[in-house]
Amino acid sequence: MKTILQLFLLLTFVSFTTKKETIQNDPITIEATFDGFDEDGFSFSFTNDDDENETIIFETISSDLLKKYDLKSDELIGEEFELTYKTQAPNDEDSDPTFVLMAIKKI
């Protein structure tokens, strides 16, 4: 009986300490349309694997990538890009994951 109780307590502890959301660390590449830049960041829309429209927002983009394309201007709104990014885990439980743009190519 003592062994069963210990096993139950161990499983309970493990279930409360496992992370709720798994973050994919492999780079993801998508084709997306540039929607513009505002106080939230750089916005792109794309169609996901379920044929649903989604928007992804990059809060910041490295200066090296911004030198390649001036995404702070309105000139590129509506243009198609190939984006490669990673998802970064949130700093705390209440935050959403952030997206880190690694590469961008106009298509």
C-alpha positions as a printed Julia matrix, in Angstrom:
107×3 Matrix{Float64}:
  0.0    0.0     0.0
  2.86   2.36    0.82
  4.38   1.75   -2.63
  1.09   2.59   -4.37
  0.81   5.81   -2.38
  4.4    6.78   -3.28
  3.75   6.04   -6.96
  0.58   8.14   -6.88
  2.38  11.06   -5.26
  5.23  10.82   -7.78
  2.83  10.84  -10.75
  0.91  13.76   -9.27
  4.13  15.73   -8.8
  5.31  14.99  -12.35
  1.99  16.04  -13.86
  2.17  19.43  -12.12
  5.77  20.1   -13.05
  5.59  19.29  -16.76
  5.43  22.22  -19.13
  1.95  22.9   -20.5
  3.04  23.96  -23.96
  5.83  22.52  -26.04
  7.83  25.03  -28.06
  9.15  23.92  -31.42
 12.82  24.94  -31.6
 13.42  23.86  -35.19
 13.25  26.69  -37.72
  9.92  27.03  -39.51
  9.66  28.36  -43.07
  6.44  29.83  -44.46
  5.33  31.98  -47.37
  3.53  35.08  -46.12
  2.21  38.45  -47.23
  3.57  41.55  -45.52
  0.71  43.45  -43.86
  2.69  46.33  -42.42
  4.47  47.73  -39.39
  2.86  49.33  -36.33
  3.38  49.6   -32.57
  2.84  45.84  -32.2
  5.55  44.92  -34.69
  5.94  43.56  -38.2
  2.8   41.75  -39.33
  2.57  39.0   -41.95
 -0.43  36.91  -42.98
 -0.31  33.35  -44.29
 -2.43  30.24  -44.79
 -1.66  27.47  -42.31
 -1.71  23.7   -42.93
 -5.45  23.63  -42.18
 -6.13  26.22  -44.93
 -6.95  28.87  -42.32
 -5.67  32.43  -42.52
 -3.3   33.39  -39.71
 -1.26  36.43  -38.8
  2.21  36.29  -37.32
  3.77  39.34  -35.68
  7.48  39.8   -35.13
  7.91  42.32  -32.33
 11.45  43.11  -33.46
 13.55  42.25  -36.48
 17.34  42.43  -36.55
 18.92  45.46  -38.2
 20.69  43.15  -40.68
 17.34  41.89  -42.0
 15.88  45.41  -42.03
 18.81  46.57  -44.17
 17.79  43.99  -46.75
 14.12  45.11  -46.85
 12.73  48.37  -45.45
  9.75  46.87  -43.65
  9.09  50.07  -41.74
  7.86  51.77  -44.91
  4.54  51.12  -46.64
  6.2   50.25  -49.98
  6.33  46.5   -49.33
  2.79  46.05  -48.0
  1.11  43.28  -49.98
  4.41  41.74  -51.12
  5.07  38.02  -50.69
  8.02  36.79  -48.61
  9.54  33.52  -47.55
 10.11  33.73  -43.79
 12.23  31.46  -41.63
 11.69  31.87  -37.91
 11.91  30.18  -34.53
  9.47  30.23  -31.66
 10.91  31.45  -28.37
  9.4   30.25  -25.1
  7.8   32.93  -22.91
  9.64  34.26  -19.88
  6.7   33.49  -17.61
  3.5   31.46  -17.63
  1.26  34.43  -18.43
  3.1   35.47  -21.59
  2.72  34.18  -25.11
  5.66  32.75  -27.05
  7.48  35.2   -29.31
  8.65  34.68  -32.86
 12.25  35.38  -33.9
 12.76  36.03  -37.6
 15.94  34.38  -38.82
 15.73  34.92  -42.6
 13.53  36.75  -45.09
 13.43  36.53  -48.88
 11.1   38.33  -51.28
  9.34  35.95  -53.67
